[in-house]
């Protein structure tokens, strides 16, 4: 049986599924439009449920701040 370890905190991921695998793309951002390069580089990692929740909360805060700047 393959064992999956969280790439952020190092604990074992007991119930690994596809949503635990996260891909971060390098991107160019121009005037609020995200344009992916044709030869995009990316990083892949496996995250436990706690780290996924932490990432989600960070994204929510970031997106909330972006909405305040746009308004």
VENJO-V594797 format. One record per helix or strand of 2 or more residues. SS is the DSSP state (~ for helix, > for strand). FROM is the first residue (numbers start at 1). TO is the last residue. Records with the same first field share a line. If there is no record, write none. Layout:
# VENJO-V594797
SS: FROM-TO ; FROM-TO
This chain:
# VENJO-V594797
~: 18-20 ; 49-70
>: 21-25 ; 28-30 ; 33-35 ; 42-46
